[in-house]
Amino acid sequence: MRRAVWFAVGAAVAVVVVVQGARLLRKVTPAGVQEQVADVSADLGARATTFVRTLTSAMAERETELREALGISDADATERLAAAPARRAAS
């Protein structure tokens, strides 16, 4: 009976080692590396997109806060932006 139990344990360990070895081997093949790089680049692209969206919204929010604190209206800002190239050319 003890031999049967140890035989079963050994067989189970062998199956686990073979399955894990196959997964590891798949990761180091060129196709496996290509899949890993594709996954990482897709994740990086999504993170970059999220970062840019967050940054843009935070900038707009902060600009609005500053305009309100300084008492600058949107019309004033538009006039100043339009006049800026003329001021640069004059100097």
Contacts in CASP RR format, 6 or more apart in sequence:
PFRMAT RR
TARGET T0000
AUTHOR 0000-0000-0000
METHOD contacts of the structure
MODEL  1
MRRAVWFAVGAAVAVVVVVQGARLLRKVTPAGVQEQVADVSADLGARATT
FVRTLTSAMAERETELREALGISDADATERLAAAPARRAAS
26 32 0 8 1.000
27 33 0 8 1.000
27 36 0 8 1.000
66 72 0 8 1.000
67 73 0 8 1.000
67 74 0 8 1.000
67 77 0 8 1.000
END
